[in-house]
Amino acid sequence: MECLVTAAQMREYDKNTSDYFKIPSIVLMERAALACVDVILERQKQLERVLSQLGQPVPRRVLVAAGVGNNGGDGMAIGRLLMQEGFLVDFLLVGKEEKATEAAAIQLASIRAYGCKIFRTFPPKEYDIIIDALFGVGLTRPLAGQYLETVEAINQKDAYVLSVDIPSGIHADSGEVMGAAVRADVTVTFGFRKLGCFLYPGANYAGKLICRSIGITEDSFLGKLPNIFTFTEPIGALMPHRPDDGNKGTFGKAALLAGSAGMAGAAVLAGKGAFYAGCGMVKLVSAVENRDVLVQSLPEAMFTSDIEAASKWADVVAAGPGLSCSLSAKEKLEYLICKTDKPLILDADAINLLSENEALLHLLMEKQRDDKTKRALALTPHPGELGRLAGVSTAQILANPMDFALAWAKKLNAVVLCKGARTFAASPDGRIYVNGSGNNGMATAGSGDVLTGILAALSASLEGDFFETICTGVYLHGLAGDKAAHVRSRYSMTAGNIAEMIPQLLT
């Protein structure tokens, strides 16, 4: 588990490191500069190996574009250290010098003492490397004036661009482009990854994101953990334990209410997702007309059209893929809400049915507010489905998916997803998972059905925290999508390919 931090949190942790642990900010700045220099030097070694064989010199012309805040101070320290390594370094100072922070003023005095050339407008020269140190995490308004001009000039140059902490022009919390932003080849961030570099479009501007330790550690949280996190560890470390003496019952029984008449594909995909993610037994609850197709397509699964018997048998119930919004589907969903207490995962048409039936939605809310009747509950909408549930447009959801997911997690006392390029999962206690696995090839019909099956499988053998179990399923789904993209390409992969890649990840 890796914490993702906001601008306010990072400023707090930086301050705690200096105030509580007595590490001066200028020391942290020097360590940040050394981390960036290490990245530059490693790249130079790689270039040297290639260019030496061609008899060509390694380019060493550097421009440091620095603001007057601490990010600019980082940049000036980087430039000084590169100069001492033999690079030809120019400095561009943007902003009023009298507004420089204390640490930035120290770095500015240092490079002046070394006799460095400091420009106040963008130099009419060519550079091989540009250090972007105009703005750090504190940017809250669109770029204008010389800052905007400098960002545009950097983007026009044919140079290797390293952004310090975050590309200038990217909002540190939302990933929003504030008028314009530097397109970096690499971004070296410090301590913890900033949310804005992880979310889109910020992630597209950051290039390769490298996180380096400079002395701001989890100790600096002072016991107050960030509420936003992601997974980066091997998926095997997160999967439920499988005892050697287990049996098919040990590994969970999942009932999947999926597929209306003539729409069996969603049920097949959900069933495959469940089996491949380790579920011991799967019962497909679908229209009678789908029986033959389902039995032939997934002979390992049991078939029934009796939701009452299936829900009593199961350890977990998932509902929605290909279900339709018919009266029959509504009645089955109402039975699950009113008459069962098993962990419940609602996707697709199950969520649409809640959006269309206000009384049923309020009934679910009431049951989830009562400690005697609440259950482990997860909703997995995409932005359109979440928008219908919330009564807002898809555009409004896309503008703030994390907050909408969190608001509905609290309303429903449930885990609520908002699926997308970065899928968010929110818990009613305020924790937020942001998924970093997956790719745009997963934007294909049936991908969400596979996810529903995966979530059912992991929930069926639930060992610990339900929220983290759902997050693990989202992560596994994205990893399988990445594997499918590698094997089949993002253009050609299908939802079935995603399901088929799960076993390769769990070997």
Secondary structure as UniProt FT lines:
FT   STRAND          2..5
FT   HELIX           7..19
FT   HELIX           25..54
FT   STRAND          61..66
FT   HELIX           70..84
FT   TURN            85..86
FT   STRAND          88..93
FT   HELIX           97..99
FT   HELIX           102..113
FT   TURN            114..115
FT   STRAND          118..119
FT   STRAND          129..133
FT   TURN            137..138
FT   HELIX           145..156
FT   STRAND          160..164
FT   TURN            168..169
FT   TURN            172..174
FT   STRAND          186..190
FT   STRAND          193..194
FT   HELIX           195..198
FT   TURN            200..201
FT   HELIX           202..206
FT   STRAND          208..212
FT   HELIX           218..221
FT   TURN            222..223
FT   STRAND          228..230
FT   HELIX           235..237
FT   TURN            244..245
FT   TURN            248..251
FT   STRAND          253..257
FT   TURN            261..262
FT   HELIX           265..276
FT   TURN            277..278
FT   STRAND          281..285
FT   HELIX           288..290
FT   HELIX           291..297
FT   TURN            299..300
FT   STRAND          302..304
FT   HELIX           307..313
FT   STRAND          316..319
FT   TURN            321..322
FT   HELIX           327..339
FT   STRAND          344..346
FT   HELIX           349..356
FT   HELIX           358..369
FT   TURN            371..373
FT   STRAND          377..379
FT   HELIX           383..390
FT   HELIX           394..399
FT   HELIX           401..412
FT   STRAND          415..418
FT   STRAND          424..426
FT   TURN            428..429
FT   STRAND          432..434
FT   HELIX           440..442
FT   TURN            445..446
FT   HELIX           447..460
FT   HELIX           466..488
FT   TURN            490..492
FT   HELIX           495..505
//
